[in-house]
């Protein structure tokens, strides 16, 4: 190999390495300014708040009359209706980007008495949750829960509580839902991006839900307190991808699971030394 070829190969390797590590979490953009947002298409947005309070801005794709406050609901932020096309675009872009995020693992059951470290957790279909889920991490750690990755699936929580440990932030927790999200008497934490209606009713006394309620359809809050997030990050904390061939070596990176979940068809080398890919019995 001559010197030009060597330089070219080094450049290609550098570019591939940079691309592998350049993965970034989706962003809400201008949609992040809203505690509650009904982003229904064709100006069909609708937000209804009955009792309780919303601490943060409220937006709807419909006209001003589409945001309804009844029976003493207090909204401390601005009411913006209709929101700009840019807000709707940012919401839809974030929703689609989250839909494409790969799953670290799949969950089943109610999540009662479960503790989870940062990552991307998925339900292939609907999720029906109850009990207490503990999210164990620090101030910059993020969690992404995806419900309905097979294409359909609603999120339902009844007497469901999310507890954050240490310095973990509710604004770094994201719930992507293929269809509707319904929370009843639940101490909920996190930003919901729902493909259909969001309905939240009656949190436990004195404990407000904290996050964002952002939907492709209507949002209805009844007899509850809802505190919106400022800032925060979408997506789930994960190791950067790499091409080392053997998983999670000294670099602390993830080779990308090229076996698609089947250890017998891996292109990642079986055995071997991290940093020295070799060929140790993987598929040829």
C-alpha positions in Angstrom: 0.0 0.0 0.0 1.5 3.3 -1.0 1.5 6.5 1.1 -1.5 8.0 -0.6 -3.5 4.8 0.0 -2.4 4.8 3.6 -3.5 8.5 4.1 -6.9 7.8 2.4 -7.5 4.7 4.5 -6.7 6.6 7.7 -9.1 9.4 6.7 -11.9 6.9 5.9 -11.3 5.2 9.3 -11.4 8.6 11.0 -14.6 9.6 9.3 -16.3 6.3 10.1 -15.2 6.6 13.8 -16.5 10.1 14.0 -19.8 9.1 12.5 -20.2 6.1 14.9 -19.7 8.4 17.9 -21.8 11.3 16.6 -25.2 9.9 17.5 -27.2 12.5 19.3 -30.5 12.4 21.2 -33.6 13.9 19.5 -34.6 17.4 20.5 -38.1 18.9 21.0 -37.0 22.3 19.7 -39.7 24.9 20.2 -42.2 22.3 21.4 -40.1 22.0 24.6 -41.6 25.3 25.7 -45.0 23.7 26.5 -46.1 21.8 29.5 -49.2 20.7 27.6 -49.5 20.6 23.8 -52.3 19.2 21.6 -50.6 18.9 18.2 -53.5 17.4 16.4 -53.3 17.8 12.6 -55.6 20.1 10.5 -56.2 22.6 13.4 -58.0 20.0 15.5 -56.1 20.5 18.7 -58.0 20.5 22.0 -56.9 20.9 25.6 -59.3 20.6 28.5 -58.4 21.2 32.2 -60.9 20.6 34.9 -59.9 21.4 38.5 -56.3 21.4 39.6 -53.6 23.4 37.9 -51.0 23.5 35.1 -47.7 25.2 35.9 -46.3 26.0 32.4 -47.4 27.0 28.9 -50.3 25.4 27.2 -50.6 25.1 23.4 -53.0 23.8 20.9 -53.1 23.5 17.1 -56.7 24.6 17.3 -58.1 28.1 17.8 -58.0 29.9 21.2 -61.4 28.5 22.1 -59.9 24.9 21.8 -58.2 25.4 25.2 -60.9 25.1 27.8 -60.5 25.8 31.5 -63.4 24.6 33.6 -64.3 24.5 37.3 -61.3 26.2 38.7 -58.4 25.0 36.7 -55.5 27.4 37.1 -53.0 27.8 34.3 -50.0 29.8 35.4 -48.2 29.9 32.0 -49.2 31.3 28.6 -52.1 29.9 26.5 -51.0 29.8 22.8 -53.6 28.7 20.3 -53.1 28.1 17.5 -49.4 27.4 17.9 -47.0 28.0 15.0 -46.3 25.5 12.2 -42.8 25.4 13.6 -43.9 24.0 16.9 -46.0 21.3 15.3 -43.0 20.4 13.0 -40.6 20.2 15.9 -43.0 18.0 17.9 -43.6 15.6 14.9 -39.9 15.5 14.1 -39.1 14.5 17.7 -41.8 11.9 17.8 -40.6 10.3 14.6 -36.9 10.4 15.7 -37.8 8.7 19.0 -39.7 6.1 17.1 -36.5 5.2 15.3 -34.4 4.8 18.5 -33.1 1.3 19.1 -34.1 -0.6 22.2 -31.6 -1.7 24.9 -34.1 -4.2 26.2 -37.8 -5.1 26.2 -40.1 -5.0 29.3 -43.2 -6.9 30.3 -45.4 -6.7 33.4 -46.6 -3.7 35.5 -43.1 -2.4 36.5 -44.2 -2.6 40.2 -41.2 -2.7 42.5 -38.8 -2.5 39.5 -35.6 -0.3 39.5 -34.1 0.7 36.2 -30.8 2.4 35.4 -30.6 4.8 32.4 -31.3 3.3 29.0 -33.9 2.7 26.3 -36.7 0.3 27.4 -39.4 -0.9 25.1 -42.8 -2.6 25.2 -43.6 -4.3 21.9 -47.4 -3.7 22.4 -49.4 -2.0 25.2 -48.1 -1.3 28.7 -50.4 -1.5 31.7 -48.5 -0.1 34.7 -49.1 0.0 38.5 -47.1 0.1 41.7 -43.8 2.0 42.0 -41.1 2.2 39.4 -37.7 3.5 40.6 -35.4 5.3 38.2 -31.8 5.1 39.6 -29.4 7.6 38.1 -27.7 11.0 38.2 -28.6 14.5 37.0 -27.5 14.0 33.4 -28.8 10.5 32.9 -31.8 9.9 30.6 -34.5 7.2 30.2 -36.6 6.5 27.2 -39.6 4.2 27.4 -41.2 3.2 24.1 -44.7 1.7 24.2 -46.0 0.0 21.1 -42.9 -0.6 19.1 -44.7 -3.2 17.0 -46.9 -0.4 15.6 -49.8 -0.4 18.1 -50.0 -0.1 21.8 -51.3 2.3 24.5 -49.8 3.4 27.8 -52.1 2.9 30.8 -51.1 3.7 34.4 -53.3 3.2 37.5 -52.0 4.0 41.0 -48.6 4.1 39.3 -45.7 6.1 40.8 -42.3 7.0 39.3 -39.6 7.7 41.9 -36.3 9.4 41.0 -33.2 8.6 43.0 -30.3 10.8 43.9 -30.1 13.8 41.5 -32.1 12.1 38.7 -34.5 14.5 36.9 -38.0 13.9 35.7 -37.2 16.2 32.8 -34.8 13.6 31.5 -37.4 10.8 31.3 -39.3 10.3 28.0 -42.3 8.2 27.3 -42.9 7.6 23.5 -46.4 6.0 22.9 -47.7 4.7 19.6 -51.3 5.3 20.6 -53.1 6.9 23.6 -51.7 7.5 27.1 -54.0 7.3 30.2 -52.8 8.0 33.8 -55.2 7.6 36.7 -54.3 8.5 40.3 -50.7 8.2 39.4 -47.6 10.2 40.5 -46.2 10.4 37.0 -42.8 11.7 36.0 -41.6 12.4 32.5 -42.4 13.8 29.0 -45.1 11.9 27.2 -45.2 12.1 23.4 -48.4 10.2 22.4 -49.7 9.2 19.0 -53.3 9.7 20.2 -55.1 11.3 23.2 -53.5 11.9 26.6 -55.9 11.7 29.6 -54.6 12.3 33.1 -56.9 12.2 36.2 -56.3 12.7 39.9 -52.8 12.3 41.1 -52.2 11.4 44.8 -52.9 14.3 47.2 -50.1 16.8 47.3 -48.0 15.1 44.6 -48.1 16.8 41.2 -47.3 15.0 38.0 -44.1 16.5 36.5 -43.0 16.5 32.9 -44.8 17.3 29.6 -48.0 16.1 28.0 -47.6 16.3 24.3 -50.0 14.6 22.0 -51.0 14.2 18.3 -54.6 14.4 19.5 -56.5 15.9 22.5 -55.1 16.4 26.1 -57.5 16.2 29.0 -56.4 16.8 32.7 -58.9 16.4 35.5 -58.6 17.2 39.2 -54.8 17.1 39.2 -51.7 19.3 39.5 -49.3 19.2 36.6 -45.9 20.9 36.7 -44.1 21.4 33.3 -40.5 20.8 32.7 -37.9 23.4 31.7 -35.1 21.9 29.7 -34.2 18.3 30.0 -33.1 15.7 27.4 -35.0 13.2 25.3 -33.8 9.7 24.6 -32.0 7.2 26.8 -28.4 7.2 28.0 -26.4 4.6 26.1 -22.8 3.8 25.3 -21.5 5.3 22.1 -21.3 2.9 19.1 -17.9 1.6 17.9 -16.4 -0.9 15.6 -14.1 -2.7 18.0 -15.6 -6.1 17.2 -15.8 -7.4 20.8 -18.5 -5.8 23.0 -17.8 -3.3 25.8 -14.1 -3.5 26.0 -11.8 -0.8 27.6 -13.2 1.8 25.3 -16.6 1.5 27.0 -18.4 1.4 23.7 -21.1 -0.8 22.2 -20.3 -2.7 19.0 -24.0 -2.4 17.9 -25.2 -5.9 18.3 -24.9 -7.0 14.7 -26.4 -10.3 15.5 -29.9 -8.8 15.6 -30.5 -10.6 18.9 -29.3 -14.1 17.8 -25.8 -15.0 19.3 -25.4 -17.7 16.7 -25.4 -15.4 13.7 -23.1 -12.7 15.0 -20.7 -10.7 12.9 -19.2 -9.5 16.1 -16.4 -11.8 16.9 -17.1 -14.6 19.4 -14.3 -14.5 21.9 -11.1 -12.6 21.1 -9.6 -9.6 22.7 -11.3 -6.1 22.8 -9.4 -3.9 20.4 -8.2 -6.9 18.3 -11.2 -7.9 16.2 -9.7 -10.9 14.5 -12.1 -13.6 13.3 -13.2 -15.9 16.1 -15.9 -18.0 14.6 -18.3 -15.3 13.6 -20.3 -15.6 10.4 -18.3 -15.3 7.1 
